[in-house]
Amino acid sequence: MVKPIKSLGQHFLVNEEIALRIVKSLQSDGQHTKVVEVGPGQGVLTKYLLQREELDLKVVELDRRMPEILVSSFPLLAGRIIQGDFLKMDLTDVHQGEMSLIGNFPYNISTQIVFKAIENRGVIKQVVGMFQKEVAHRICASHGSKKFGVTSVLTQLYYKAELLFDVGPEHFDPPPKVISSVLRLQRDKSRENVVEEKRMFRLVKLAFSQRRKKLKNVLKPLKLGQEVLDSGILDKRAEQLSVDDFLWLGLRVEW
C-alpha cells in the first residue's frame, strides 16, 4: 500500500464493489470508446476499466510514484499512462476525438475538472466521477434550492447531471471527513453554441454575486432591453431562475 499524499488530496478507494459499480456507470457507444481516467492511484477503477474491451483507455496521474506501480500491477497499461497535471493538459495530447472522463477525483480539484470538461465540451461527452457530496449536490441542484448556484447553472447549461449514489468515508484510505457522491454528466448539445460561453459565465457569476438581492439590483451593470424589463424576471433572485431562464436572459443581455 502506497502512503497517500495529503497535498494531492489522495483518498484511495478500497472497496472493490463500489469501484466496479462506478465503472459500470460509464456508458459506452460500442467499440473503441475513448476514456481518460483522471488520478488512477493504485488502480482500483483501472482494473475494471481494462476488463471492458470496448474501451480505449488512457490514464493521467500527477503522482510520480504511480506509473511504475500501475504498470507492474497492470501490464496492459504500458504506453497508456500520462504523468502530469490533467488540469494543465491539452486533451489532444491524451486522445484524439471525443472522449469520456472517469475517476475518483481528488476533492480539491473536482470542481476544476468539471470546468475543464465544460471548456472542452466539444470533445468531452461524459464525466463519471467521485465528488465530495456537497459539491455533487451543488452541481445537480435545481433552481429554487439554496444549493443552486454558479456551478449548477454553468454545468447544466452543457451537461445533464445525474446523482448516482453516495459513498461513506469507511470505503477510502485514509477515510475523508466527508461523505462522497458519484455523479454522471452527459453532454447536452441542445444548448451548445446558443450563447457565447464567456458571456454566459459573466452573466451567471454576476447574478449570483449578491444572491439575496433581486436581479434588478444585481444586473445594473448590464444593458437590458425592454423585453427583459417587461418580463418580470428581474424581480426574482438568481436562485429562482431555471437554467433555461438564464439562457433566455443571456440571449437578451448586452455588455
PyMOL commands that set and color helices and strands:
alter all, ss='L'
color gray80, all
select helices_A, chain A and resi 6-8+16-24+46-51+66-73+75-77+86-88+91-93+107-119+133-140+150-156+169-171+189-191+197-207+215-218+226-231+233-235+238-240+243-250
alter helices_A, ss='H'
color red, helices_A
select strands_A, chain A and resi 12-13+33-38+55-61+81-83+99-103+124-132+159-167+172-173+180-187+223-224+253-254
alter strands_A, ss='S'
color yellow, strands_A
deselect
rebuild
show_as cartoon
